Amino acid sequence: MRIKTKVAALAITLATLTVASANASVTEFTSNAAFGAAGTIVQTTNFDAYSTSTPVANPFTVGDLTFTSGDNIIVAPDLGYSNTRNLLAYNLWSPMSGTIDAAGYDLFGFDLAMLGQTSDVTLTLTTNLGSYSLGPIATINASQGLQFLGFQAGAGEYFTGFTLASAQGPGSAPGTTDFELGVAGVPEPGAWALMILGFGCVGTALRSRRRTAPALG
């Protein structure tokens, strides 16, 4: 009976997680490893190939991403911000924005830091069904490294764009790199089999309890 109870509890947990993720409109990841495990990453974009700080096209398109801020620049460490990686920023500071030009990407993530200071940021994500505002998000100075933000859209949704704004307004610039676009995966056959086995054990356990329950009164 003890083994059946444990398996039943596992089945209930799996069912709860499935319902929870199905009801969530946008799921946030702060771990790149967990984000990558959620599906298949189709495009990864960084700006490490630039040897110095370089103004780039406006708009600036890389694969299925277009950065639309209007004055895009790759900020390398030569500008004096001591950033550990080349970062894309809006040369007129905040906010920076972009579009995702192909339908179907329900995974979207990137690395982020503030140039020359720390500041909270707000992030607006747009999908084919609506928009979501997240923040304030505390952000580190680019001299200290980068922090990851990743998101998974809910069922039937895919990302179409984003806007990233500093809480301090035009006087500070978010820098970004390592943009990732992907498609969320479905449970492996083994996971489905475990879930079905768990539900079967729940039924067995409940039937066994009904047979052995003492009479009332």
Buried (B, 14 or more C-beta within 10 A) or exposed (E): EEEBEEBBBBBEEBBEEEEEBEEEBBBBBEEBEEBBEBBEBBBBBBBEEBEEBEEBEBBBBBBBBBBBBEEBBBBBBEBEBEBEBBBBBBBBBBBBBBBBBEEEBBBBBBBBBBBBBBBBBBBBBBBEEEEBEBBEBEBBBBBEEBBBBBBBBBEEBBBBBBBBBBBBEEEBBBBBBBBBBBBBEEEEEEEEEBBEEBBEBBEEBEEEEEEEEEEEE
